[in-house]
Amino acid sequence: MLSSKENSYIKKEEKFCSNTYHPLPVVLSRGKGVFVWDVHGKKYFDFLSSYSAVNQGHCNRKILNAFLKQSKKLTLTSRAFYNSELGDSLEYITSVFGYDKMLPMNSGAEAVEAALKICRKWGYEVKKVAKNKAKIIVCNGNFHGRTTTVISFSSSKESKENFGPLTVGFEIIEYNNIQKLNEAFKADKNIVGFLVEPIQGEGGVVVPDEGYLMKSKKLCEKYNVLFIADEIQTGICRTGKLLACHHEEVRPDIVILGKALSGGFYPVSGVLADSKIMGVLKVGQHGSTFGGNPLGAVVAKESIKFALNKNLSNNATTMGNLFRDNLEKLRSKHKLIKKIRGKGLLNAIVLDCSETSKIPWELSLKMRNNGVLAKPTQGNKIRFAPPLIINKKQILKAIKLIDTSFSEL
């Protein structure tokens, strides 16, 4: 049962905020590391990490200090002027990821939109596709954001119903099916890009077959198509590599970053590409008032530096293996657990129930009661994605709480 204090916060939010979310009924007021606390001081493991935006942990001290220092000097100039932080930040980020340039934006969806514009313009000016004929291939089960263009190629009817007219120029094919991708490329010479999530996070933590990304990249090279990796959720060490594409040594033509680029402090996203691709954008053809602001530039640089200095990729691999191994033990104990899947610290339990069942939500409530915060995705899956600074003792403690929750259910 929620207290009157919690109910007051919830009712006020529901009254004055557009009701486009269905939050777990818990009211949080503080966070540190892998933990968050509610308004009564109860402590929880955060196993969602704001959809992987706080890979570095809540209120990370290193990023906080950089944030506070810069916020006292200069926060926003717009791109009408140069600022003293953006150049250094982009020099560092592009060197880390190995690209010539980065287009700084704010939200993940904005970065996806920017990548699509770059890809289309490249298609017309470099590949020489006929005017207004460019097509971009996407995959079913995708989640790239909620803008009008992005929902136009969503597989979810709910995402796009009554939001038309929708944007044309996209074709949806089956995810993790290299034959379908090859057939699509063969059938249409106007294809200019292939937009793909290396692991589908919102789609239920769907990990493709080994080799899928590499084979897809080679097909893109064969047909002169840009390989666009949406690493908004999987990037910056979440899956055990700096980018999830690095598991197969794939270098995308365009990389989309967001979420953990912010360190959980300030919205930052970006598009990475080499000059021959990024160079198609000219003055006035894309931009953002806040994109590239000095505060965001400092935060992004410090967020990546912390992830590298603390070797969060290695910890994600080690702790991810430990987490899945222990979930497998629970699977033999609890028949409701149908399957475990994931990579690094992006994982999910597939429950043996329908996608419309109330069981996943009830399980999430049980876990909340026991001190672990996670939510269902795609109906019958529970996603687990704690901050990447989590340690062995904390993983094993969380496993016990998850075990208890299943037993109580």
Contacts in CASP RR format, 6 or more apart in sequence:
PFRMAT RR
TARGET T0000
AUTHOR 0000-0000-0000
METHOD contacts of the structure
MODEL  1
MLSSKENSYIKKEEKFCSNTYHPLPVVLSRGKGVFVWDVHGKKYFDFLSS
YSAVNQGHCNRKILNAFLKQSKKLTLTSRAFYNSELGDSLEYITSVFGYD
KMLPMNSGAEAVEAALKICRKWGYEVKKVAKNKAKIIVCNGNFHGRTTTV
ISFSSSKESKENFGPLTVGFEIIEYNNIQKLNEAFKADKNIVGFLVEPIQ
GEGGVVVPDEGYLMKSKKLCEKYNVLFIADEIQTGICRTGKLLACHHEEV
RPDIVILGKALSGGFYPVSGVLADSKIMGVLKVGQHGSTFGGNPLGAVVA
KESIKFALNKNLSNNATTMGNLFRDNLEKLRSKHKLIKKIRGKGLLNAIV
LDCSETSKIPWELSLKMRNNGVLAKPTQGNKIRFAPPLIINKKQILKAIK
LIDTSFSEL
2 10 0 8 1.000
2 25 0 8 1.000
3 40 0 8 1.000
5 27 0 8 1.000
5 39 0 8 1.000
5 40 0 8 1.000
6 25 0 8 1.000
6 26 0 8 1.000
6 27 0 8 1.000
6 38 0 8 1.000
6 39 0 8 1.000
6 40 0 8 1.000
9 27 0 8 1.000
9 39 0 8 1.000
10 25 0 8 1.000
10 27 0 8 1.000
24 364 0 8 1.000
24 365 0 8 1.000
24 368 0 8 1.000
24 373 0 8 1.000
24 375 0 8 1.000
25 365 0 8 1.000
25 368 0 8 1.000
26 38 0 8 1.000
26 44 0 8 1.000
26 368 0 8 1.000
26 373 0 8 1.000
27 38 0 8 1.000
27 39 0 8 1.000
28 36 0 8 1.000
28 37 0 8 1.000
28 38 0 8 1.000
28 39 0 8 1.000
28 44 0 8 1.000
29 37 0 8 1.000
29 38 0 8 1.000
29 39 0 8 1.000
29 41 0 8 1.000
30 36 0 8 1.000
30 37 0 8 1.000
30 41 0 8 1.000
31 37 0 8 1.000
31 46 0 8 1.000
31 58 0 8 1.000
31 59 0 8 1.000
32 58 0 8 1.000
32 59 0 8 1.000
33 57 0 8 1.000
33 58 0 8 1.000
33 59 0 8 1.000
33 60 0 8 1.000
33 387 0 8 1.000
33 389 0 8 1.000
34 45 0 8 1.000
34 46 0 8 1.000
34 57 0 8 1.000
34 58 0 8 1.000
34 386 0 8 1.000
34 387 0 8 1.000
34 389 0 8 1.000
34 390 0 8 1.000
34 394 0 8 1.000
35 43 0 8 1.000
35 44 0 8 1.000
35 45 0 8 1.000
35 46 0 8 1.000
35 58 0 8 1.000
36 43 0 8 1.000
36 44 0 8 1.000
36 46 0 8 1.000
36 58 0 8 1.000
36 373 0 8 1.000
37 43 0 8 1.000
37 44 0 8 1.000
38 44 0 8 1.000
42 371 0 8 1.000
43 371 0 8 1.000
44 368 0 8 1.000
44 371 0 8 1.000
44 372 0 8 1.000
44 373 0 8 1.000
45 371 0 8 1.000
45 372 0 8 1.000
45 373 0 8 1.000
45 386 0 8 1.000
45 394 0 8 1.000
45 397 0 8 1.000
45 398 0 8 1.000
45 401 0 8 1.000
46 54 0 8 1.000
46 58 0 8 1.000
46 373 0 8 1.000
46 386 0 8 1.000
46 387 0 8 1.000
47 372 0 8 1.000
47 373 0 8 1.000
47 374 0 8 1.000
47 384 0 8 1.000
47 385 0 8 1.000
47 386 0 8 1.000
47 398 0 8 1.000
48 373 0 8 1.000
48 374 0 8 1.000
48 375 0 8 1.000
48 383 0 8 1.000
48 385 0 8 1.000
49 55 0 8 1.000
49 57 0 8 1.000
49 385 0 8 1.000
49 386 0 8 1.000
49 387 0 8 1.000
50 259 0 8 1.000
50 264 0 8 1.000
51 233 0 8 1.000
51 259 0 8 1.000
51 385 0 8 1.000
52 233 0 8 1.000
52 234 0 8 1.000
52 235 0 8 1.000
52 238 0 8 1.000
52 259 0 8 1.000
52 260 0 8 1.000
52 346 0 8 1.000
52 385 0 8 1.000
53 258 0 8 1.000
53 259 0 8 1.000
53 260 0 8 1.000
53 262 0 8 1.000
53 263 0 8 1.000
53 264 0 8 1.000
54 60 0 8 1.000
54 260 0 8 1.000
54 263 0 8 1.000
54 264 0 8 1.000
54 387 0 8 1.000
55 236 0 8 1.000
55 237 0 8 1.000
55 238 0 8 1.000
55 259 0 8 1.000
55 260 0 8 1.000
55 263 0 8 1.000
55 307 0 8 1.000
55 312 0 8 1.000
55 387 0 8 1.000
55 388 0 8 1.000
56 62 0 8 1.000
56 63 0 8 1.000
56 260 0 8 1.000
56 263 0 8 1.000
56 264 0 8 1.000
56 303 0 8 1.000
56 306 0 8 1.000
56 307 0 8 1.000
56 310 0 8 1.000
56 312 0 8 1.000
56 387 0 8 1.000
56 388 0 8 1.000
56 389 0 8 1.000
57 263 0 8 1.000
57 387 0 8 1.000
57 388 0 8 1.000
57 389 0 8 1.000
58 264 0 8 1.000
58 387 0 8 1.000
60 263 0 8 1.000
60 264 0 8 1.000
60 265 0 8 1.000
60 306 0 8 1.000
62 302 0 8 1.000
62 305 0 8 1.000
62 306 0 8 1.000
63 263 0 8 1.000
63 264 0 8 1.000
63 265 0 8 1.000
63 299 0 8 1.000
63 302 0 8 1.000
63 303 0 8 1.000
63 306 0 8 1.000
64 265 0 8 1.000
66 298 0 8 1.000
66 299 0 8 1.000
66 301 0 8 1.000
66 302 0 8 1.000
67 265 0 8 1.000
67 266 0 8 1.000
67 295 0 8 1.000
67 298 0 8 1.000
67 299 0 8 1.000
67 302 0 8 1.000
69 298 0 8 1.000
70 85 0 8 1.000
70 294 0 8 1.000
70 295 0 8 1.000
70 298 0 8 1.000
70 299 0 8 1.000
71 295 0 8 1.000
73 294 0 8 1.000
74 83 0 8 1.000
74 84 0 8 1.000
74 85 0 8 1.000
74 294 0 8 1.000
74 295 0 8 1.000
75 293 0 8 1.000
75 294 0 8 1.000
75 295 0 8 1.000
76 289 0 8 1.000
76 290 0 8 1.000
76 293 0 8 1.000
76 294 0 8 1.000
76 295 0 8 1.000
77 83 0 8 1.000
77 293 0 8 1.000
77 294 0 8 1.000
78 289 0 8 1.000
78 290 0 8 1.000
78 293 0 8 1.000
79 287 0 8 1.000
79 288 0 8 1.000
79 289 0 8 1.000
79 291 0 8 1.000
79 292 0 8 1.000
83 292 0 8 1.000
83 293 0 8 1.000
83 294 0 8 1.000
83 297 0 8 1.000
84 294 0 8 1.000
85 294 0 8 1.000
85 297 0 8 1.000
85 298 0 8 1.000
86 104 0 8 1.000
86 292 0 8 1.000
86 293 0 8 1.000
86 294 0 8 1.000
86 297 0 8 1.000
87 297 0 8 1.000
88 297 0 8 1.000
88 301 0 8 1.000
89 296 0 8 1.000
89 297 0 8 1.000
89 298 0 8 1.000
89 300 0 8 1.000
89 301 0 8 1.000
90 101 0 8 1.000
90 102 0 8 1.000
90 104 0 8 1.000
90 297 0 8 1.000
92 301 0 8 1.000
92 304 0 8 1.000
92 305 0 8 1.000
93 102 0 8 1.000
93 272 0 8 1.000
93 300 0 8 1.000
93 301 0 8 1.000
93 304 0 8 1.000
94 100 0 8 1.000
94 101 0 8 1.000
94 102 0 8 1.000
94 272 0 8 1.000
96 242 0 8 1.000
96 304 0 8 1.000
96 308 0 8 1.000
97 242 0 8 1.000
97 243 0 8 1.000
97 255 0 8 1.000
97 272 0 8 1.000
98 272 0 8 1.000
99 255 0 8 1.000
99 272 0 8 1.000
99 273 0 8 1.000
99 274 0 8 1.000
100 273 0 8 1.000
100 274 0 8 1.000
100 275 0 8 1.000
100 278 0 8 1.000
101 272 0 8 1.000
101 273 0 8 1.000
101 274 0 8 1.000
101 275 0 8 1.000
101 278 0 8 1.000
101 279 0 8 1.000
102 270 0 8 1.000
102 271 0 8 1.000
102 272 0 8 1.000
103 111 0 8 1.000
103 114 0 8 1.000
103 118 0 8 1.000
103 270 0 8 1.000
103 271 0 8 1.000
103 273 0 8 1.000
103 278 0 8 1.000
103 281 0 8 1.000
103 286 0 8 1.000
103 287 0 8 1.000
104 268 0 8 1.000
104 269 0 8 1.000
104 270 0 8 1.000
104 288 0 8 1.000
104 291 0 8 1.000
104 292 0 8 1.000
104 296 0 8 1.000
104 297 0 8 1.000
104 300 0 8 1.000
105 111 0 8 1.000
105 114 0 8 1.000
105 268 0 8 1.000
105 269 0 8 1.000
105 270 0 8 1.000
105 271 0 8 1.000
105 287 0 8 1.000
105 288 0 8 1.000
105 291 0 8 1.000
106 267 0 8 1.000
106 268 0 8 1.000
106 269 0 8 1.000
106 288 0 8 1.000
106 290 0 8 1.000
106 291 0 8 1.000
107 258 0 8 1.000
107 267 0 8 1.000
107 269 0 8 1.000
108 145 0 8 1.000
108 232 0 8 1.000
108 256 0 8 1.000
108 258 0 8 1.000
108 259 0 8 1.000
108 269 0 8 1.000
108 270 0 8 1.000
109 144 0 8 1.000
109 145 0 8 1.000
109 146 0 8 1.000
109 147 0 8 1.000
109 150 0 8 1.000
110 147 0 8 1.000
110 269 0 8 1.000
110 288 0 8 1.000
111 232 0 8 1.000
111 256 0 8 1.000
111 257 0 8 1.000
111 258 0 8 1.000
111 269 0 8 1.000
111 270 0 8 1.000
111 271 0 8 1.000
112 144 0 8 1.000
112 145 0 8 1.000
112 147 0 8 1.000
112 150 0 8 1.000
112 195 0 8 1.000
112 230 0 8 1.000
112 232 0 8 1.000
112 256 0 8 1.000
113 147 0 8 1.000
113 149 0 8 1.000
113 150 0 8 1.000
114 270 0 8 1.000
114 271 0 8 1.000
114 286 0 8 1.000
114 287 0 8 1.000
115 195 0 8 1.000
115 228 0 8 1.000
115 254 0 8 1.000
115 256 0 8 1.000
115 271 0 8 1.000
116 136 0 8 1.000
116 149 0 8 1.000
116 195 0 8 1.000
117 281 0 8 1.000
117 285 0 8 1.000
117 286 0 8 1.000
118 254 0 8 1.000
118 271 0 8 1.000
118 273 0 8 1.000
118 277 0 8 1.000
118 278 0 8 1.000
118 280 0 8 1.000
118 281 0 8 1.000
118 286 0 8 1.000
119 134 0 8 1.000
119 136 0 8 1.000
119 192 0 8 1.000
119 193 0 8 1.000
119 195 0 8 1.000
119 226 0 8 1.000
119 228 0 8 1.000
119 254 0 8 1.000
120 134 0 8 1.000
120 136 0 8 1.000
120 192 0 8 1.000
121 280 0 8 1.000
121 281 0 8 1.000
121 285 0 8 1.000
122 192 0 8 1.000
122 226 0 8 1.000
122 277 0 8 1.000
122 280 0 8 1.000
123 129 0 8 1.000
123 134 0 8 1.000
123 192 0 8 1.000
124 131 0 8 1.000
124 134 0 8 1.000
125 280 0 8 1.000
126 276 0 8 1.000
126 277 0 8 1.000
126 280 0 8 1.000
127 192 0 8 1.000
127 224 0 8 1.000
129 189 0 8 1.000
129 190 0 8 1.000
129 192 0 8 1.000
130 190 0 8 1.000
133 190 0 8 1.000
134 169 0 8 1.000
134 190 0 8 1.000
134 192 0 8 1.000
135 169 0 8 1.000
135 170 0 8 1.000
135 171 0 8 1.000
135 188 0 8 1.000
135 190 0 8 1.000
135 191 0 8 1.000
135 192 0 8 1.000
135 193 0 8 1.000
136 153 0 8 1.000
136 169 0 8 1.000
136 170 0 8 1.000
136 171 0 8 1.000
136 191 0 8 1.000
136 192 0 8 1.000
136 193 0 8 1.000
136 194 0 8 1.000
136 195 0 8 1.000
136 228 0 8 1.000
137 170 0 8 1.000
137 171 0 8 1.000
137 173 0 8 1.000
137 181 0 8 1.000
137 184 0 8 1.000
137 185 0 8 1.000
137 191 0 8 1.000
137 193 0 8 1.000
137 194 0 8 1.000
137 195 0 8 1.000
137 225 0 8 1.000
138 144 0 8 1.000
138 153 0 8 1.000
138 170 0 8 1.000
138 171 0 8 1.000
138 172 0 8 1.000
138 173 0 8 1.000
138 194 0 8 1.000
138 195 0 8 1.000
138 196 0 8 1.000
139 172 0 8 1.000
139 173 0 8 1.000
139 174 0 8 1.000
139 175 0 8 1.000
139 176 0 8 1.000
139 196 0 8 1.000
139 197 0 8 1.000
139 200 0 8 1.000
140 155 0 8 1.000
140 172 0 8 1.000
140 173 0 8 1.000
140 174 0 8 1.000
140 175 0 8 1.000
141 154 0 8 1.000
141 155 0 8 1.000
141 156 0 8 1.000
141 175 0 8 1.000
141 200 0 8 1.000
141 203 0 8 1.000
141 206 0 8 1.000
142 153 0 8 1.000
142 154 0 8 1.000
142 155 0 8 1.000
142 172 0 8 1.000
142 175 0 8 1.000
142 195 0 8 1.000
142 196 0 8 1.000
142 197 0 8 1.000
142 200 0 8 1.000
142 203 0 8 1.000
143 154 0 8 1.000
143 197 0 8 1.000
143 200 0 8 1.000
143 201 0 8 1.000
143 202 0 8 1.000
143 203 0 8 1.000
144 150 0 8 1.000
144 153 0 8 1.000
144 195 0 8 1.000
144 197 0 8 1.000
144 230 0 8 1.000
145 151 0 8 1.000
146 159 0 8 1.000
148 163 0 8 1.000
148 164 0 8 1.000
148 166 0 8 1.000
148 167 0 8 1.000
149 167 0 8 1.000
151 159 0 8 1.000
151 160 0 8 1.000
151 163 0 8 1.000
151 166 0 8 1.000
152 160 0 8 1.000
152 166 0 8 1.000
152 167 0 8 1.000
152 168 0 8 1.000
152 170 0 8 1.000
153 167 0 8 1.000
153 170 0 8 1.000
153 172 0 8 1.000
154 160 0 8 1.000
155 172 0 8 1.000
160 166 0 8 1.000
171 184 0 8 1.000
171 188 0 8 1.000
171 191 0 8 1.000
173 180 0 8 1.000
173 181 0 8 1.000
173 184 0 8 1.000
174 180 0 8 1.000
175 196 0 8 1.000
175 200 0 8 1.000
175 206 0 8 1.000
175 208 0 8 1.000
176 206 0 8 1.000
176 208 0 8 1.000
176 209 0 8 1.000
176 212 0 8 1.000
178 212 0 8 1.000
178 215 0 8 1.000
178 216 0 8 1.000
178 219 0 8 1.000
181 194 0 8 1.000
181 216 0 8 1.000
181 219 0 8 1.000
182 219 0 8 1.000
184 191 0 8 1.000
185 191 0 8 1.000
185 219 0 8 1.000
185 222 0 8 1.000
185 223 0 8 1.000
185 225 0 8 1.000
186 223 0 8 1.000
191 223 0 8 1.000
191 225 0 8 1.000
192 225 0 8 1.000
192 226 0 8 1.000
193 220 0 8 1.000
193 225 0 8 1.000
193 226 0 8 1.000
193 227 0 8 1.000
193 228 0 8 1.000
194 216 0 8 1.000
194 219 0 8 1.000
194 220 0 8 1.000
194 225 0 8 1.000
194 226 0 8 1.000
194 227 0 8 1.000
194 228 0 8 1.000
195 228 0 8 1.000
195 230 0 8 1.000
196 213 0 8 1.000
196 216 0 8 1.000
196 227 0 8 1.000
196 228 0 8 1.000
196 229 0 8 1.000
196 230 0 8 1.000
197 229 0 8 1.000
197 230 0 8 1.000
197 233 0 8 1.000
197 234 0 8 1.000
198 208 0 8 1.000
198 213 0 8 1.000
198 229 0 8 1.000
198 230 0 8 1.000
198 231 0 8 1.000
198 234 0 8 1.000
198 239 0 8 1.000
198 243 0 8 1.000
198 244 0 8 1.000
198 245 0 8 1.000
198 247 0 8 1.000
199 205 0 8 1.000
199 206 0 8 1.000
199 207 0 8 1.000
199 208 0 8 1.000
199 233 0 8 1.000
199 234 0 8 1.000
199 239 0 8 1.000
199 244 0 8 1.000
199 342 0 8 1.000
199 343 0 8 1.000
199 346 0 8 1.000
200 206 0 8 1.000
201 233 0 8 1.000
201 234 0 8 1.000
201 346 0 8 1.000
201 377 0 8 1.000
201 383 0 8 1.000
202 233 0 8 1.000
202 377 0 8 1.000
202 378 0 8 1.000
203 377 0 8 1.000
203 378 0 8 1.000
203 381 0 8 1.000
204 348 0 8 1.000
204 377 0 8 1.000
204 378 0 8 1.000
204 381 0 8 1.000
204 383 0 8 1.000
205 341 0 8 1.000
205 342 0 8 1.000
205 346 0 8 1.000
205 347 0 8 1.000
205 348 0 8 1.000
205 377 0 8 1.000
205 381 0 8 1.000
205 383 0 8 1.000
206 341 0 8 1.000
207 341 0 8 1.000
207 342 0 8 1.000
207 343 0 8 1.000
210 248 0 8 1.000
211 248 0 8 1.000
212 248 0 8 1.000
213 245 0 8 1.000
213 247 0 8 1.000
213 248 0 8 1.000
213 250 0 8 1.000
214 248 0 8 1.000
214 249 0 8 1.000
214 250 0 8 1.000
216 227 0 8 1.000
217 227 0 8 1.000
217 250 0 8 1.000
217 251 0 8 1.000
217 252 0 8 1.000
219 225 0 8 1.000
220 226 0 8 1.000
220 227 0 8 1.000
220 253 0 8 1.000
226 253 0 8 1.000
226 254 0 8 1.000
226 277 0 8 1.000
227 250 0 8 1.000
227 252 0 8 1.000
227 253 0 8 1.000
227 254 0 8 1.000
228 252 0 8 1.000
228 253 0 8 1.000
228 254 0 8 1.000
228 255 0 8 1.000
228 256 0 8 1.000
229 243 0 8 1.000
229 244 0 8 1.000
229 245 0 8 1.000
229 250 0 8 1.000
229 252 0 8 1.000
229 254 0 8 1.000
229 255 0 8 1.000
229 256 0 8 1.000
230 256 0 8 1.000
231 243 0 8 1.000
231 244 0 8 1.000
231 245 0 8 1.000
231 255 0 8 1.000
231 256 0 8 1.000
231 257 0 8 1.000
232 256 0 8 1.000
232 257 0 8 1.000
232 258 0 8 1.000
232 259 0 8 1.000
232 269 0 8 1.000
233 259 0 8 1.000
233 346 0 8 1.000
234 243 0 8 1.000
234 244 0 8 1.000
234 346 0 8 1.000
235 242 0 8 1.000
235 243 0 8 1.000
235 244 0 8 1.000
235 257 0 8 1.000
235 259 0 8 1.000
235 260 0 8 1.000
236 242 0 8 1.000
236 257 0 8 1.000
236 259 0 8 1.000
236 260 0 8 1.000
236 261 0 8 1.000
236 303 0 8 1.000
236 304 0 8 1.000
236 307 0 8 1.000
236 312 0 8 1.000
237 260 0 8 1.000
237 307 0 8 1.000
237 312 0 8 1.000
237 313 0 8 1.000
237 316 0 8 1.000
237 388 0 8 1.000
238 244 0 8 1.000
238 260 0 8 1.000
238 316 0 8 1.000
238 344 0 8 1.000
238 345 0 8 1.000
238 346 0 8 1.000
238 385 0 8 1.000
238 388 0 8 1.000
239 247 0 8 1.000
239 316 0 8 1.000
239 343 0 8 1.000
239 344 0 8 1.000
239 345 0 8 1.000
239 346 0 8 1.000
240 247 0 8 1.000
240 313 0 8 1.000
240 314 0 8 1.000
240 316 0 8 1.000
240 317 0 8 1.000
240 343 0 8 1.000
240 344 0 8 1.000
240 345 0 8 1.000
241 247 0 8 1.000
241 313 0 8 1.000
242 307 0 8 1.000
242 308 0 8 1.000
242 313 0 8 1.000
243 252 0 8 1.000
243 255 0 8 1.000
244 343 0 8 1.000
245 251 0 8 1.000
245 252 0 8 1.000
245 255 0 8 1.000
247 343 0 8 1.000
253 273 0 8 1.000
253 274 0 8 1.000
253 277 0 8 1.000
254 271 0 8 1.000
254 272 0 8 1.000
254 273 0 8 1.000
254 277 0 8 1.000
255 271 0 8 1.000
255 272 0 8 1.000
255 273 0 8 1.000
256 269 0 8 1.000
256 270 0 8 1.000
256 271 0 8 1.000
256 272 0 8 1.000
257 269 0 8 1.000
257 270 0 8 1.000
257 271 0 8 1.000
257 272 0 8 1.000
258 268 0 8 1.000
258 269 0 8 1.000
258 270 0 8 1.000
259 269 0 8 1.000
260 303 0 8 1.000
260 307 0 8 1.000
261 268 0 8 1.000
261 269 0 8 1.000
261 270 0 8 1.000
261 300 0 8 1.000
261 303 0 8 1.000
261 304 0 8 1.000
262 268 0 8 1.000
262 296 0 8 1.000
262 299 0 8 1.000
262 300 0 8 1.000
262 303 0 8 1.000
263 299 0 8 1.000
263 303 0 8 1.000
264 303 0 8 1.000
265 299 0 8 1.000
265 303 0 8 1.000
266 295 0 8 1.000
266 296 0 8 1.000
266 299 0 8 1.000
267 290 0 8 1.000
268 291 0 8 1.000
268 296 0 8 1.000
268 299 0 8 1.000
268 300 0 8 1.000
268 303 0 8 1.000
271 278 0 8 1.000
306 312 0 8 1.000
307 313 0 8 1.000
307 388 0 8 1.000
310 389 0 8 1.000
312 388 0 8 1.000
312 389 0 8 1.000
315 388 0 8 1.000
315 389 0 8 1.000
315 390 0 8 1.000
316 344 0 8 1.000
316 345 0 8 1.000
316 388 0 8 1.000
317 344 0 8 1.000
319 344 0 8 1.000
319 345 0 8 1.000
319 388 0 8 1.000
319 390 0 8 1.000
319 391 0 8 1.000
319 392 0 8 1.000
319 395 0 8 1.000
320 344 0 8 1.000
320 345 0 8 1.000
320 347 0 8 1.000
320 395 0 8 1.000
321 344 0 8 1.000
322 392 0 8 1.000
322 395 0 8 1.000
322 396 0 8 1.000
323 345 0 8 1.000
323 347 0 8 1.000
323 384 0 8 1.000
323 395 0 8 1.000
323 399 0 8 1.000
324 340 0 8 1.000
324 342 0 8 1.000
324 347 0 8 1.000
326 395 0 8 1.000
326 396 0 8 1.000
326 399 0 8 1.000
327 337 0 8 1.000
327 340 0 8 1.000
327 347 0 8 1.000
327 349 0 8 1.000
327 399 0 8 1.000
327 402 0 8 1.000
328 340 0 8 1.000
330 337 0 8 1.000
330 399 0 8 1.000
330 402 0 8 1.000
330 403 0 8 1.000
330 406 0 8 1.000
331 337 0 8 1.000
331 339 0 8 1.000
331 340 0 8 1.000
333 403 0 8 1.000
333 406 0 8 1.000
334 403 0 8 1.000
334 406 0 8 1.000
334 407 0 8 1.000
335 352 0 8 1.000
336 351 0 8 1.000
336 352 0 8 1.000
336 353 0 8 1.000
336 359 0 8 1.000
336 363 0 8 1.000
336 406 0 8 1.000
336 409 0 8 1.000
337 349 0 8 1.000
337 350 0 8 1.000
337 351 0 8 1.000
337 352 0 8 1.000
337 406 0 8 1.000
338 350 0 8 1.000
338 351 0 8 1.000
338 352 0 8 1.000
339 349 0 8 1.000
339 350 0 8 1.000
340 347 0 8 1.000
340 348 0 8 1.000
340 349 0 8 1.000
340 350 0 8 1.000
341 347 0 8 1.000
341 348 0 8 1.000
341 350 0 8 1.000
342 348 0 8 1.000
345 384 0 8 1.000
345 385 0 8 1.000
345 386 0 8 1.000
345 388 0 8 1.000
345 390 0 8 1.000
346 383 0 8 1.000
346 385 0 8 1.000
347 383 0 8 1.000
347 384 0 8 1.000
347 385 0 8 1.000
348 377 0 8 1.000
348 381 0 8 1.000
348 382 0 8 1.000
348 383 0 8 1.000
348 384 0 8 1.000
349 381 0 8 1.000
349 382 0 8 1.000
349 384 0 8 1.000
350 380 0 8 1.000
350 381 0 8 1.000
351 357 0 8 1.000
351 359 0 8 1.000
351 360 0 8 1.000
351 363 0 8 1.000
351 380 0 8 1.000
351 381 0 8 1.000
351 382 0 8 1.000
353 359 0 8 1.000
353 360 0 8 1.000
353 380 0 8 1.000
354 380 0 8 1.000
355 378 0 8 1.000
355 379 0 8 1.000
355 380 0 8 1.000
356 379 0 8 1.000
357 379 0 8 1.000
357 380 0 8 1.000
359 380 0 8 1.000
359 409 0 8 1.000
360 376 0 8 1.000
360 379 0 8 1.000
360 380 0 8 1.000
360 381 0 8 1.000
360 382 0 8 1.000
361 376 0 8 1.000
362 409 0 8 1.000
363 382 0 8 1.000
363 405 0 8 1.000
363 406 0 8 1.000
363 409 0 8 1.000
364 374 0 8 1.000
364 375 0 8 1.000
364 376 0 8 1.000
364 382 0 8 1.000
366 405 0 8 1.000
366 406 0 8 1.000
366 408 0 8 1.000
366 409 0 8 1.000
367 373 0 8 1.000
367 374 0 8 1.000
367 401 0 8 1.000
367 402 0 8 1.000
367 405 0 8 1.000
369 405 0 8 1.000
370 401 0 8 1.000
370 402 0 8 1.000
370 404 0 8 1.000
370 405 0 8 1.000
370 408 0 8 1.000
371 401 0 8 1.000
372 398 0 8 1.000
372 401 0 8 1.000
372 402 0 8 1.000
372 405 0 8 1.000
374 382 0 8 1.000
374 383 0 8 1.000
374 384 0 8 1.000
375 382 0 8 1.000
375 383 0 8 1.000
376 382 0 8 1.000
376 383 0 8 1.000
377 383 0 8 1.000
386 394 0 8 1.000
386 395 0 8 1.000
386 398 0 8 1.000
END
